[in-house]
């Protein structure tokens, strides 16, 4: 008979805890909503020049200017589009070659001297990913001048971080039994890599490289804004001459180029992986 009041007390405590938890969650959601409202007000409402924006008719007129596509520009875009693909491809290939030391040093289970080589490789990966490709392009434009070479180098350096990180983590997660088996029969480190490590991580690495190439098409499309050639340079020129229809034509060309990259990467992954 004494167990019933005890159960009632536990139930009351449980319900009280549920109510306190619900109240706490409600307060948290309210604080988040207030922060969002404050952020919108300070970053959008207060910082927007509403007088310069004009009336609704002015906005619609500006949109209409961009919708009047300059189709006559399209025949002149195939060469910059080809240059964009070449920049993306060469940059990806150079990035793959350049990231081999980072993969070797950055995989903890094969790093030659982990206390030194592992942090160095991880720093290289972080540095590559942390700096935007536009910033890398500005750096290389200053170093080697205007043109596609600056874009290739920017794409290559930007690709090192992602390819090396994903490949190194794939090596760290591989099955150690084939590695131990080849070492047990006297295999050297090169044989271990060729026959035990590479077959396990090659599908992942190929998929990462193809995916990075697809991303690099998008990146190389805008590097021309800082003088690295390709469609981005045409986009910059159309923008400077206030040819809104030409800007839209270049955007459509970039969209078609990205769709082309999607299709190629899909069929290549399907054929190889």
Secondary structure, DSSP 4 states (H G I P E B T S, - for coil): -HHHHHHHHHHHHHHHHHHHHHHHHHHHHHHHHHHHHHHHIIIIITTS-HHHH--HHHHHHHHHHHHS--GGGGGGGHHHHHHHHHHHHHHHHHHHHHTHHHHHHH-TTT-TTHHHHHHHHHHHHHHHHHS-HHHHHHHHHHHH-SSHHHHHHHHHHHHHHHHHHHHHHHHHTS-HHHHHHHHHTT--HHHHIIIIIHHHHHHHHHHHHHHHHHHHHHHHHHGGGGT--SHHHHHHHHHHTT-HHHHHHHHHHHHHHHHHHHHHHHHHHHHH-
